[in-house]
Amino acid sequence: MLEAALQRNPKLKTIYDRVKDIPPVDAGHDFSHTVRVAKLAAKIVSEEAFRQERIQASDAMIDGAIASALMHDCVPVPKNSPLRKESARLCSEKAQEWLWELQWEPVEQIQEITGADLDHSYSGGRVPTTLLGQALQDADRLEALGALGLYRTIATGVSMGTTLFDVMDPWAEHRSLDDKRFTIDHFFTKLLKLPETFRTKAAQEEAKSRANYLQGFLDQLRHEIQIN
């Protein structure tokens, strides 16, 4: 769906090209992550439009989902930055600037796209009220789970300078969780809690499967730590 949308919508292709040139804050939030979120958002919108409204998703709906996903990280903010909780707002404002500049159509969709960018962030704690917003939030959160989520979590932890785990207390049995110090803590402060936050049926089952993968990894890690 992404490739077809870029071919039929030159304004969407302009957004794609702009985002492609933005330097990533870390390997877990590079352009490949953005592209995967865009593909997932389009897929979720398509499936949920039929499930919720019994309609086939229009090209405009698909393009809106892709546009919001492409711009959801368009203002890079490191995970350990004091501005982290403002990142969604900054991206939403930049998205609005670009969409008006490009004379996005339909014009009434601009608010929906920028609203989705504002609502998607986990750290922001917002709940999306539109299908487009739900699709973007779920697509971005799927990327935090499964094999890709594991890969991205470790990459982000390395970029932040965190230790993989506390050698003396890896499972935080006698200390407070702190994912700014220990990468493994992020599984417990956020990742394993994500499945209960998914908004769409299209993403919920996949989220459970990917969370189970992460739990399997942690079980294996516990086994290996115990025998060493």
MODELLER restraints for C-alpha pairs under 7 A, 6 or more apart:
rsr = mdl.restraints
at = mdl.atoms
rsr.add(forms.Gaussian(group=physical.xy_distance, feature=features.Distance(at['CA:1:A'], at['CA:42:A']), mean=6.97, stdev=0.5))
rsr.add(forms.Gaussian(group=physical.xy_distance, feature=features.Distance(at['CA:2:A'], at['CA:39:A']), mean=5.97, stdev=0.5))
rsr.add(forms.Gaussian(group=physical.xy_distance, feature=features.Distance(at['CA:5:A'], at['CA:63:A']), mean=6.31, stdev=0.5))
rsr.add(forms.Gaussian(group=physical.xy_distance, feature=features.Distance(at['CA:6:A'], at['CA:12:A']), mean=5.92, stdev=0.5))
rsr.add(forms.Gaussian(group=physical.xy_distance, feature=features.Distance(at['CA:6:A'], at['CA:13:A']), mean=5.01, stdev=0.5))
rsr.add(forms.Gaussian(group=physical.xy_distance, feature=features.Distance(at['CA:11:A'], at['CA:102:A']), mean=6.45, stdev=0.5))
rsr.add(forms.Gaussian(group=physical.xy_distance, feature=features.Distance(at['CA:12:A'], at['CA:67:A']), mean=6.41, stdev=0.5))
rsr.add(forms.Gaussian(group=physical.xy_distance, feature=features.Distance(at['CA:16:A'], at['CA:70:A']), mean=6.51, stdev=0.5))
rsr.add(forms.Gaussian(group=physical.xy_distance, feature=features.Distance(at['CA:19:A'], at['CA:70:A']), mean=6.82, stdev=0.5))
rsr.add(forms.Gaussian(group=physical.xy_distance, feature=features.Distance(at['CA:19:A'], at['CA:74:A']), mean=6.29, stdev=0.5))
rsr.add(forms.Gaussian(group=physical.xy_distance, feature=features.Distance(at['CA:20:A'], at['CA:31:A']), mean=6.00, stdev=0.5))
rsr.add(forms.Gaussian(group=physical.xy_distance, feature=features.Distance(at['CA:24:A'], at['CA:30:A']), mean=4.91, stdev=0.5))
rsr.add(forms.Gaussian(group=physical.xy_distance, feature=features.Distance(at['CA:24:A'], at['CA:76:A']), mean=6.56, stdev=0.5))
rsr.add(forms.Gaussian(group=physical.xy_distance, feature=features.Distance(at['CA:25:A'], at['CA:76:A']), mean=5.93, stdev=0.5))
rsr.add(forms.Gaussian(group=physical.xy_distance, feature=features.Distance(at['CA:25:A'], at['CA:77:A']), mean=6.63, stdev=0.5))
rsr.add(forms.Gaussian(group=physical.xy_distance, feature=features.Distance(at['CA:25:A'], at['CA:78:A']), mean=5.61, stdev=0.5))
rsr.add(forms.Gaussian(group=physical.xy_distance, feature=features.Distance(at['CA:26:A'], at['CA:156:A']), mean=6.02, stdev=0.5))
rsr.add(forms.Gaussian(group=physical.xy_distance, feature=features.Distance(at['CA:26:A'], at['CA:159:A']), mean=6.10, stdev=0.5))
rsr.add(forms.Gaussian(group=physical.xy_distance, feature=features.Distance(at['CA:27:A'], at['CA:155:A']), mean=5.84, stdev=0.5))
rsr.add(forms.Gaussian(group=physical.xy_distance, feature=features.Distance(at['CA:27:A'], at['CA:156:A']), mean=6.57, stdev=0.5))
rsr.add(forms.Gaussian(group=physical.xy_distance, feature=features.Distance(at['CA:28:A'], at['CA:152:A']), mean=4.34, stdev=0.5))
rsr.add(forms.Gaussian(group=physical.xy_distance, feature=features.Distance(at['CA:28:A'], at['CA:153:A']), mean=6.97, stdev=0.5))
rsr.add(forms.Gaussian(group=physical.xy_distance, feature=features.Distance(at['CA:28:A'], at['CA:155:A']), mean=5.70, stdev=0.5))
rsr.add(forms.Gaussian(group=physical.xy_distance, feature=features.Distance(at['CA:28:A'], at['CA:156:A']), mean=5.52, stdev=0.5))
rsr.add(forms.Gaussian(group=physical.xy_distance, feature=features.Distance(at['CA:34:A'], at['CA:69:A']), mean=6.73, stdev=0.5))
rsr.add(forms.Gaussian(group=physical.xy_distance, feature=features.Distance(at['CA:34:A'], at['CA:70:A']), mean=5.78, stdev=0.5))
rsr.add(forms.Gaussian(group=physical.xy_distance, feature=features.Distance(at['CA:35:A'], at['CA:70:A']), mean=6.89, stdev=0.5))
rsr.add(forms.Gaussian(group=physical.xy_distance, feature=features.Distance(at['CA:37:A'], at['CA:69:A']), mean=5.97, stdev=0.5))
rsr.add(forms.Gaussian(group=physical.xy_distance, feature=features.Distance(at['CA:37:A'], at['CA:139:A']), mean=5.36, stdev=0.5))
rsr.add(forms.Gaussian(group=physical.xy_distance, feature=features.Distance(at['CA:37:A'], at['CA:140:A']), mean=5.62, stdev=0.5))
rsr.add(forms.Gaussian(group=physical.xy_distance, feature=features.Distance(at['CA:38:A'], at['CA:66:A']), mean=4.83, stdev=0.5))
rsr.add(forms.Gaussian(group=physical.xy_distance, feature=features.Distance(at['CA:38:A'], at['CA:69:A']), mean=4.79, stdev=0.5))
rsr.add(forms.Gaussian(group=physical.xy_distance, feature=features.Distance(at['CA:38:A'], at['CA:70:A']), mean=6.01, stdev=0.5))
rsr.add(forms.Gaussian(group=physical.xy_distance, feature=features.Distance(at['CA:40:A'], at['CA:139:A']), mean=5.28, stdev=0.5))
rsr.add(forms.Gaussian(group=physical.xy_distance, feature=features.Distance(at['CA:41:A'], at['CA:65:A']), mean=5.76, stdev=0.5))
rsr.add(forms.Gaussian(group=physical.xy_distance, feature=features.Distance(at['CA:41:A'], at['CA:66:A']), mean=6.52, stdev=0.5))
rsr.add(forms.Gaussian(group=physical.xy_distance, feature=features.Distance(at['CA:41:A'], at['CA:69:A']), mean=6.82, stdev=0.5))
rsr.add(forms.Gaussian(group=physical.xy_distance, feature=features.Distance(at['CA:41:A'], at['CA:135:A']), mean=5.13, stdev=0.5))
rsr.add(forms.Gaussian(group=physical.xy_distance, feature=features.Distance(at['CA:41:A'], at['CA:136:A']), mean=5.28, stdev=0.5))
rsr.add(forms.Gaussian(group=physical.xy_distance, feature=features.Distance(at['CA:41:A'], at['CA:139:A']), mean=5.27, stdev=0.5))
rsr.add(forms.Gaussian(group=physical.xy_distance, feature=features.Distance(at['CA:42:A'], at['CA:62:A']), mean=5.36, stdev=0.5))
rsr.add(forms.Gaussian(group=physical.xy_distance, feature=features.Distance(at['CA:42:A'], at['CA:65:A']), mean=5.56, stdev=0.5))
rsr.add(forms.Gaussian(group=physical.xy_distance, feature=features.Distance(at['CA:42:A'], at['CA:66:A']), mean=5.97, stdev=0.5))
rsr.add(forms.Gaussian(group=physical.xy_distance, feature=features.Distance(at['CA:44:A'], at['CA:135:A']), mean=5.64, stdev=0.5))
rsr.add(forms.Gaussian(group=physical.xy_distance, feature=features.Distance(at['CA:44:A'], at['CA:202:A']), mean=5.81, stdev=0.5))
rsr.add(forms.Gaussian(group=physical.xy_distance, feature=features.Distance(at['CA:44:A'], at['CA:203:A']), mean=6.96, stdev=0.5))
rsr.add(forms.Gaussian(group=physical.xy_distance, feature=features.Distance(at['CA:45:A'], at['CA:62:A']), mean=6.86, stdev=0.5))
rsr.add(forms.Gaussian(group=physical.xy_distance, feature=features.Distance(at['CA:45:A'], at['CA:131:A']), mean=6.89, stdev=0.5))
rsr.add(forms.Gaussian(group=physical.xy_distance, feature=features.Distance(at['CA:45:A'], at['CA:132:A']), mean=6.62, stdev=0.5))
rsr.add(forms.Gaussian(group=physical.xy_distance, feature=features.Distance(at['CA:45:A'], at['CA:135:A']), mean=5.85, stdev=0.5))
rsr.add(forms.Gaussian(group=physical.xy_distance, feature=features.Distance(at['CA:46:A'], at['CA:56:A']), mean=6.91, stdev=0.5))
rsr.add(forms.Gaussian(group=physical.xy_distance, feature=features.Distance(at['CA:46:A'], at['CA:57:A']), mean=5.11, stdev=0.5))
rsr.add(forms.Gaussian(group=physical.xy_distance, feature=features.Distance(at['CA:47:A'], at['CA:202:A']), mean=6.38, stdev=0.5))
rsr.add(forms.Gaussian(group=physical.xy_distance, feature=features.Distance(at['CA:48:A'], at['CA:200:A']), mean=7.00, stdev=0.5))
rsr.add(forms.Gaussian(group=physical.xy_distance, feature=features.Distance(at['CA:48:A'], at['CA:202:A']), mean=6.40, stdev=0.5))
rsr.add(forms.Gaussian(group=physical.xy_distance, feature=features.Distance(at['CA:49:A'], at['CA:55:A']), mean=5.74, stdev=0.5))
rsr.add(forms.Gaussian(group=physical.xy_distance, feature=features.Distance(at['CA:49:A'], at['CA:56:A']), mean=6.28, stdev=0.5))
rsr.add(forms.Gaussian(group=physical.xy_distance, feature=features.Distance(at['CA:49:A'], at['CA:57:A']), mean=5.70, stdev=0.5))
rsr.add(forms.Gaussian(group=physical.xy_distance, feature=features.Distance(at['CA:50:A'], at['CA:56:A']), mean=5.63, stdev=0.5))
rsr.add(forms.Gaussian(group=physical.xy_distance, feature=features.Distance(at['CA:64:A'], at['CA:113:A']), mean=6.23, stdev=0.5))
rsr.add(forms.Gaussian(group=physical.xy_distance, feature=features.Distance(at['CA:65:A'], at['CA:132:A']), mean=5.78, stdev=0.5))
rsr.add(forms.Gaussian(group=physical.xy_distance, feature=features.Distance(at['CA:65:A'], at['CA:136:A']), mean=6.94, stdev=0.5))
rsr.add(forms.Gaussian(group=physical.xy_distance, feature=features.Distance(at['CA:68:A'], at['CA:113:A']), mean=5.19, stdev=0.5))
rsr.add(forms.Gaussian(group=physical.xy_distance, feature=features.Distance(at['CA:68:A'], at['CA:114:A']), mean=6.87, stdev=0.5))
rsr.add(forms.Gaussian(group=physical.xy_distance, feature=features.Distance(at['CA:68:A'], at['CA:116:A']), mean=6.55, stdev=0.5))
rsr.add(forms.Gaussian(group=physical.xy_distance, feature=features.Distance(at['CA:68:A'], at['CA:117:A']), mean=5.97, stdev=0.5))
rsr.add(forms.Gaussian(group=physical.xy_distance, feature=features.Distance(at['CA:69:A'], at['CA:136:A']), mean=6.12, stdev=0.5))
rsr.add(forms.Gaussian(group=physical.xy_distance, feature=features.Distance(at['CA:71:A'], at['CA:91:A']), mean=6.67, stdev=0.5))
rsr.add(forms.Gaussian(group=physical.xy_distance, feature=features.Distance(at['CA:71:A'], at['CA:95:A']), mean=6.14, stdev=0.5))
rsr.add(forms.Gaussian(group=physical.xy_distance, feature=features.Distance(at['CA:72:A'], at['CA:91:A']), mean=6.04, stdev=0.5))
rsr.add(forms.Gaussian(group=physical.xy_distance, feature=features.Distance(at['CA:72:A'], at['CA:117:A']), mean=5.22, stdev=0.5))
rsr.add(forms.Gaussian(group=physical.xy_distance, feature=features.Distance(at['CA:73:A'], at['CA:91:A']), mean=6.17, stdev=0.5))
rsr.add(forms.Gaussian(group=physical.xy_distance, feature=features.Distance(at['CA:74:A'], at['CA:91:A']), mean=5.53, stdev=0.5))
rsr.add(forms.Gaussian(group=physical.xy_distance, feature=features.Distance(at['CA:75:A'], at['CA:87:A']), mean=6.94, stdev=0.5))
rsr.add(forms.Gaussian(group=physical.xy_distance, feature=features.Distance(at['CA:75:A'], at['CA:90:A']), mean=6.34, stdev=0.5))
rsr.add(forms.Gaussian(group=physical.xy_distance, feature=features.Distance(at['CA:75:A'], at['CA:91:A']), mean=5.26, stdev=0.5))
rsr.add(forms.Gaussian(group=physical.xy_distance, feature=features.Distance(at['CA:77:A'], at['CA:83:A']), mean=6.97, stdev=0.5))
rsr.add(forms.Gaussian(group=physical.xy_distance, feature=features.Distance(at['CA:77:A'], at['CA:84:A']), mean=6.10, stdev=0.5))
rsr.add(forms.Gaussian(group=physical.xy_distance, feature=features.Distance(at['CA:77:A'], at['CA:87:A']), mean=6.11, stdev=0.5))
rsr.add(forms.Gaussian(group=physical.xy_distance, feature=features.Distance(at['CA:78:A'], at['CA:84:A']), mean=6.84, stdev=0.5))
rsr.add(forms.Gaussian(group=physical.xy_distance, feature=features.Distance(at['CA:80:A'], at['CA:160:A']), mean=6.88, stdev=0.5))
rsr.add(forms.Gaussian(group=physical.xy_distance, feature=features.Distance(at['CA:85:A'], at['CA:123:A']), mean=5.74, stdev=0.5))
rsr.add(forms.Gaussian(group=physical.xy_distance, feature=features.Distance(at['CA:85:A'], at['CA:124:A']), mean=5.65, stdev=0.5))
rsr.add(forms.Gaussian(group=physical.xy_distance, feature=features.Distance(at['CA:88:A'], at['CA:117:A']), mean=6.14, stdev=0.5))
rsr.add(forms.Gaussian(group=physical.xy_distance, feature=features.Distance(at['CA:88:A'], at['CA:118:A']), mean=4.88, stdev=0.5))
rsr.add(forms.Gaussian(group=physical.xy_distance, feature=features.Distance(at['CA:88:A'], at['CA:121:A']), mean=6.07, stdev=0.5))
rsr.add(forms.Gaussian(group=physical.xy_distance, feature=features.Distance(at['CA:89:A'], at['CA:118:A']), mean=5.28, stdev=0.5))
rsr.add(forms.Gaussian(group=physical.xy_distance, feature=features.Distance(at['CA:91:A'], at['CA:117:A']), mean=6.63, stdev=0.5))
rsr.add(forms.Gaussian(group=physical.xy_distance, feature=features.Distance(at['CA:92:A'], at['CA:114:A']), mean=4.89, stdev=0.5))
rsr.add(forms.Gaussian(group=physical.xy_distance, feature=features.Distance(at['CA:92:A'], at['CA:115:A']), mean=6.96, stdev=0.5))
rsr.add(forms.Gaussian(group=physical.xy_distance, feature=features.Distance(at['CA:92:A'], at['CA:117:A']), mean=5.15, stdev=0.5))
rsr.add(forms.Gaussian(group=physical.xy_distance, feature=features.Distance(at['CA:92:A'], at['CA:118:A']), mean=5.26, stdev=0.5))
rsr.add(forms.Gaussian(group=physical.xy_distance, feature=features.Distance(at['CA:95:A'], at['CA:114:A']), mean=6.11, stdev=0.5))
rsr.add(forms.Gaussian(group=physical.xy_distance, feature=features.Distance(at['CA:96:A'], at['CA:110:A']), mean=6.88, stdev=0.5))
rsr.add(forms.Gaussian(group=physical.xy_distance, feature=features.Distance(at['CA:96:A'], at['CA:114:A']), mean=6.00, stdev=0.5))
rsr.add(forms.Gaussian(group=physical.xy_distance, feature=features.Distance(at['CA:99:A'], at['CA:110:A']), mean=6.66, stdev=0.5))
rsr.add(forms.Gaussian(group=physical.xy_distance, feature=features.Distance(at['CA:116:A'], at['CA:128:A']), mean=6.75, stdev=0.5))
rsr.add(forms.Gaussian(group=physical.xy_distance, feature=features.Distance(at['CA:116:A'], at['CA:132:A']), mean=6.40, stdev=0.5))
rsr.add(forms.Gaussian(group=physical.xy_distance, feature=features.Distance(at['CA:116:A'], at['CA:133:A']), mean=4.02, stdev=0.5))
rsr.add(forms.Gaussian(group=physical.xy_distance, feature=features.Distance(at['CA:116:A'], at['CA:136:A']), mean=6.67, stdev=0.5))
rsr.add(forms.Gaussian(group=physical.xy_distance, feature=features.Distance(at['CA:119:A'], at['CA:126:A']), mean=5.15, stdev=0.5))
rsr.add(forms.Gaussian(group=physical.xy_distance, feature=features.Distance(at['CA:119:A'], at['CA:127:A']), mean=6.22, stdev=0.5))
rsr.add(forms.Gaussian(group=physical.xy_distance, feature=features.Distance(at['CA:119:A'], at['CA:128:A']), mean=5.47, stdev=0.5))
rsr.add(forms.Gaussian(group=physical.xy_distance, feature=features.Distance(at['CA:119:A'], at['CA:133:A']), mean=6.70, stdev=0.5))
rsr.add(forms.Gaussian(group=physical.xy_distance, feature=features.Distance(at['CA:120:A'], at['CA:133:A']), mean=6.70, stdev=0.5))
rsr.add(forms.Gaussian(group=physical.xy_distance, feature=features.Distance(at['CA:120:A'], at['CA:136:A']), mean=6.27, stdev=0.5))
rsr.add(forms.Gaussian(group=physical.xy_distance, feature=features.Distance(at['CA:120:A'], at['CA:137:A']), mean=4.35, stdev=0.5))
rsr.add(forms.Gaussian(group=physical.xy_distance, feature=features.Distance(at['CA:121:A'], at['CA:137:A']), mean=6.98, stdev=0.5))
rsr.add(forms.Gaussian(group=physical.xy_distance, feature=features.Distance(at['CA:128:A'], at['CA:134:A']), mean=5.52, stdev=0.5))
rsr.add(forms.Gaussian(group=physical.xy_distance, feature=features.Distance(at['CA:134:A'], at['CA:199:A']), mean=5.80, stdev=0.5))
rsr.add(forms.Gaussian(group=physical.xy_distance, feature=features.Distance(at['CA:134:A'], at['CA:200:A']), mean=6.76, stdev=0.5))
rsr.add(forms.Gaussian(group=physical.xy_distance, feature=features.Distance(at['CA:138:A'], at['CA:198:A']), mean=5.70, stdev=0.5))
rsr.add(forms.Gaussian(group=physical.xy_distance, feature=features.Distance(at['CA:138:A'], at['CA:199:A']), mean=6.67, stdev=0.5))
rsr.add(forms.Gaussian(group=physical.xy_distance, feature=features.Distance(at['CA:138:A'], at['CA:203:A']), mean=6.44, stdev=0.5))
rsr.add(forms.Gaussian(group=physical.xy_distance, feature=features.Distance(at['CA:142:A'], at['CA:207:A']), mean=6.01, stdev=0.5))
rsr.add(forms.Gaussian(group=physical.xy_distance, feature=features.Distance(at['CA:143:A'], at['CA:149:A']), mean=5.52, stdev=0.5))
rsr.add(forms.Gaussian(group=physical.xy_distance, feature=features.Distance(at['CA:144:A'], at['CA:191:A']), mean=6.74, stdev=0.5))
rsr.add(forms.Gaussian(group=physical.xy_distance, feature=features.Distance(at['CA:145:A'], at['CA:191:A']), mean=6.71, stdev=0.5))
rsr.add(forms.Gaussian(group=physical.xy_distance, feature=features.Distance(at['CA:145:A'], at['CA:207:A']), mean=7.00, stdev=0.5))
rsr.add(forms.Gaussian(group=physical.xy_distance, feature=features.Distance(at['CA:145:A'], at['CA:210:A']), mean=5.19, stdev=0.5))
rsr.add(forms.Gaussian(group=physical.xy_distance, feature=features.Distance(at['CA:145:A'], at['CA:211:A']), mean=5.73, stdev=0.5))
rsr.add(forms.Gaussian(group=physical.xy_distance, feature=features.Distance(at['CA:145:A'], at['CA:214:A']), mean=6.95, stdev=0.5))
rsr.add(forms.Gaussian(group=physical.xy_distance, feature=features.Distance(at['CA:146:A'], at['CA:210:A']), mean=3.90, stdev=0.5))
rsr.add(forms.Gaussian(group=physical.xy_distance, feature=features.Distance(at['CA:146:A'], at['CA:211:A']), mean=5.99, stdev=0.5))
rsr.add(forms.Gaussian(group=physical.xy_distance, feature=features.Distance(at['CA:146:A'], at['CA:213:A']), mean=5.49, stdev=0.5))
rsr.add(forms.Gaussian(group=physical.xy_distance, feature=features.Distance(at['CA:146:A'], at['CA:214:A']), mean=5.82, stdev=0.5))
rsr.add(forms.Gaussian(group=physical.xy_distance, feature=features.Distance(at['CA:154:A'], at['CA:183:A']), mean=6.72, stdev=0.5))
rsr.add(forms.Gaussian(group=physical.xy_distance, feature=features.Distance(at['CA:157:A'], at['CA:183:A']), mean=5.49, stdev=0.5))
rsr.add(forms.Gaussian(group=physical.xy_distance, feature=features.Distance(at['CA:162:A'], at['CA:180:A']), mean=6.26, stdev=0.5))
rsr.add(forms.Gaussian(group=physical.xy_distance, feature=features.Distance(at['CA:162:A'], at['CA:181:A']), mean=4.80, stdev=0.5))
rsr.add(forms.Gaussian(group=physical.xy_distance, feature=features.Distance(at['CA:162:A'], at['CA:182:A']), mean=5.34, stdev=0.5))
rsr.add(forms.Gaussian(group=physical.xy_distance, feature=features.Distance(at['CA:162:A'], at['CA:183:A']), mean=6.00, stdev=0.5))
rsr.add(forms.Gaussian(group=physical.xy_distance, feature=features.Distance(at['CA:163:A'], at['CA:181:A']), mean=6.03, stdev=0.5))
rsr.add(forms.Gaussian(group=physical.xy_distance, feature=features.Distance(at['CA:163:A'], at['CA:182:A']), mean=4.85, stdev=0.5))
rsr.add(forms.Gaussian(group=physical.xy_distance, feature=features.Distance(at['CA:163:A'], at['CA:183:A']), mean=6.12, stdev=0.5))
rsr.add(forms.Gaussian(group=physical.xy_distance, feature=features.Distance(at['CA:164:A'], at['CA:182:A']), mean=5.42, stdev=0.5))
rsr.add(forms.Gaussian(group=physical.xy_distance, feature=features.Distance(at['CA:164:A'], at['CA:183:A']), mean=4.87, stdev=0.5))
rsr.add(forms.Gaussian(group=physical.xy_distance, feature=features.Distance(at['CA:164:A'], at['CA:184:A']), mean=6.03, stdev=0.5))
rsr.add(forms.Gaussian(group=physical.xy_distance, feature=features.Distance(at['CA:165:A'], at['CA:182:A']), mean=4.88, stdev=0.5))
rsr.add(forms.Gaussian(group=physical.xy_distance, feature=features.Distance(at['CA:165:A'], at['CA:183:A']), mean=6.11, stdev=0.5))
rsr.add(forms.Gaussian(group=physical.xy_distance, feature=features.Distance(at['CA:165:A'], at['CA:184:A']), mean=5.53, stdev=0.5))
rsr.add(forms.Gaussian(group=physical.xy_distance, feature=features.Distance(at['CA:166:A'], at['CA:182:A']), mean=6.49, stdev=0.5))
rsr.add(forms.Gaussian(group=physical.xy_distance, feature=features.Distance(at['CA:177:A'], at['CA:185:A']), mean=5.76, stdev=0.5))
rsr.add(forms.Gaussian(group=physical.xy_distance, feature=features.Distance(at['CA:178:A'], at['CA:185:A']), mean=6.00, stdev=0.5))
rsr.add(forms.Gaussian(group=physical.xy_distance, feature=features.Distance(at['CA:179:A'], at['CA:185:A']), mean=4.74, stdev=0.5))
rsr.add(forms.Gaussian(group=physical.xy_distance, feature=features.Distance(at['CA:179:A'], at['CA:186:A']), mean=4.91, stdev=0.5))
rsr.add(forms.Gaussian(group=physical.xy_distance, feature=features.Distance(at['CA:192:A'], at['CA:211:A']), mean=6.21, stdev=0.5))
rsr.add(forms.Gaussian(group=physical.xy_distance, feature=features.Distance(at['CA:195:A'], at['CA:204:A']), mean=6.77, stdev=0.5))
rsr.add(forms.Gaussian(group=physical.xy_distance, feature=features.Distance(at['CA:195:A'], at['CA:207:A']), mean=5.48, stdev=0.5))
rsr.add(forms.Gaussian(group=physical.xy_distance, feature=features.Distance(at['CA:195:A'], at['CA:208:A']), mean=5.96, stdev=0.5))
rsr.add(forms.Gaussian(group=physical.xy_distance, feature=features.Distance(at['CA:198:A'], at['CA:204:A']), mean=5.88, stdev=0.5))
